[in-house]
Amino acid sequence: MELLANALSLILQPCYDLTGNWWVSILLFTVIVKVILMPLALWCQKNAIVMVELMPDLNRLKIKYFGDSETIGEKQNELYKEKHYHPMLSLIPLAIQVIILFGLVDVIHGITDGGAPGTEFLGMVPVEDGGAS
């Protein structure tokens, strides 16, 4: 995770140098990551459109081979290969975003632990009394 945090800090630090504010730099970092992940998101959207187009064919298969789940599975896989549909593709952007989030948490901890100005409220955890620790 530290390697990822170092890579993400190479993006976040220039954002801070540009804005001079950690809050705005994190917002700018988020926009940059979304722009970088846009092609992957579009690929997943196209895959979802293919699935919508396949639904009538899949329903016909389920009716035609009712009760024979093995044949239905085989025919579904053939149809997926024919139409270039990838059922697990939608998980890829989610996994990438989770990994980036974990790396960003390490970067923010590094910033707040260093006592950088303007980070007084970053990384603070509320206590039982309702105050900030």
C-alpha positions in Angstrom: 0.0 0.0 0.0 2.9 2.3 0.7 4.0 2.1 -2.9 0.5 3.1 -4.1 0.4 5.9 -1.5 3.8 7.2 -2.9 2.4 7.1 -6.5 -0.8 8.9 -5.5 1.2 11.5 -3.6 3.0 12.3 -6.8 -0.4 13.4 -8.2 -1.7 15.0 -5.1 1.4 17.1 -4.3 1.3 19.0 -7.6 -2.4 19.6 -7.1 -1.5 21.2 -3.7 1.3 23.2 -5.3 -1.2 24.5 -7.8 -4.0 25.4 -5.3 -2.3 26.0 -2.0 -5.2 24.3 -0.2 -5.4 20.6 0.7 -9.2 20.5 0.5 -9.2 21.9 -3.1 -6.2 19.7 -4.0 -8.1 16.5 -3.0 -11.1 17.7 -5.0 -8.8 18.3 -8.0 -7.2 14.9 -7.5 -10.6 13.3 -7.6 -11.4 15.0 -10.9 -8.1 13.9 -12.3 -8.7 10.3 -11.3 -12.2 10.3 -12.7 -10.9 11.7 -16.0 -8.2 8.9 -16.1 -10.8 6.2 -15.3 -13.3 7.6 -17.9 -12.2 5.2 -20.7 -12.7 2.3 -18.4 -16.1 3.5 -17.3 -17.2 4.0 -20.9 -16.0 0.4 -21.7 -18.1 -0.9 -18.9 -21.1 1.2 -20.0 -20.8 -0.3 -23.5 -20.7 -3.8 -21.9 -23.9 -3.0 -20.0 -25.6 -2.0 -23.2 -24.6 -5.3 -24.8 -26.2 -7.1 -21.8 -29.4 -5.1 -22.3 -29.3 -6.2 -26.0 -28.7 -9.8 -25.0 -31.7 -10.0 -22.5 -34.3 -11.1 -25.1 -32.0 -13.8 -26.4 -31.2 -15.0 -22.8 -34.9 -15.1 -22.0 -35.6 -17.2 -25.1 -32.8 -19.6 -24.0 -34.3 -19.9 -20.6 -37.7 -20.7 -22.0 -36.4 -23.1 -24.7 -34.2 -25.1 -22.3 -36.5 -24.7 -19.2 -35.3 -27.0 -16.4 -31.9 -27.8 -18.0 -29.6 -25.4 -16.2 -26.5 -26.9 -17.6 -27.6 -26.4 -21.2 -28.8 -22.9 -20.4 -25.3 -22.1 -18.9 -23.5 -23.4 -22.0 -25.7 -21.5 -24.4 -25.4 -18.3 -22.3 -21.6 -18.6 -22.5 -21.7 -19.2 -26.2 -23.9 -16.1 -26.6 -21.6 -14.1 -24.4 -18.6 -15.0 -26.5 -20.5 -14.3 -29.7 -21.5 -10.8 -28.6 -18.2 -10.1 -26.7 -20.0 -9.7 -23.4 -17.9 -9.9 -20.2 -20.1 -10.5 -17.1 -17.4 -9.5 -14.5 -16.2 -6.4 -16.3 -18.3 -4.0 -14.1 -16.3 -5.0 -11.1 -13.0 -3.7 -12.5 -13.7 0.0 -12.0 -15.1 -0.6 -8.6 -11.9 -2.5 -7.6 -9.7 0.2 -9.0 -11.6 2.9 -7.1 -11.4 1.0 -3.8 -7.6 0.5 -4.3 -7.2 4.2 -5.0 -9.3 5.1 -2.0 -7.1 3.0 0.3 -4.0 4.6 -1.1 -5.5 8.0 -0.7 -6.2 7.3 2.9 -2.5 6.6 3.5 -1.6 9.8 1.7 -4.0 11.9 3.8 -2.6 10.2 7.0 0.9 11.2 5.8 -0.2 14.8 5.3 -2.1 15.1 8.6 0.6 13.4 10.6 3.1 15.8 9.2 1.0 18.7 10.6 0.7 20.5 7.2 -1.1 23.8 7.5 -4.7 23.7 6.5 -5.2 20.1 7.5 -6.6 20.7 11.0 -9.8 18.8 10.2 -8.5 16.2 7.8 -8.4 12.8 9.4 -10.1 13.8 12.6 -12.3 11.2 14.3 -15.2 12.2 16.5 -15.2 11.1 20.1 -18.1 10.1 22.3 -18.7 13.6 23.6 -19.4 14.9 20.1 -16.1 16.8 19.9 -13.1 16.2 17.6 -10.0 14.5 18.9 
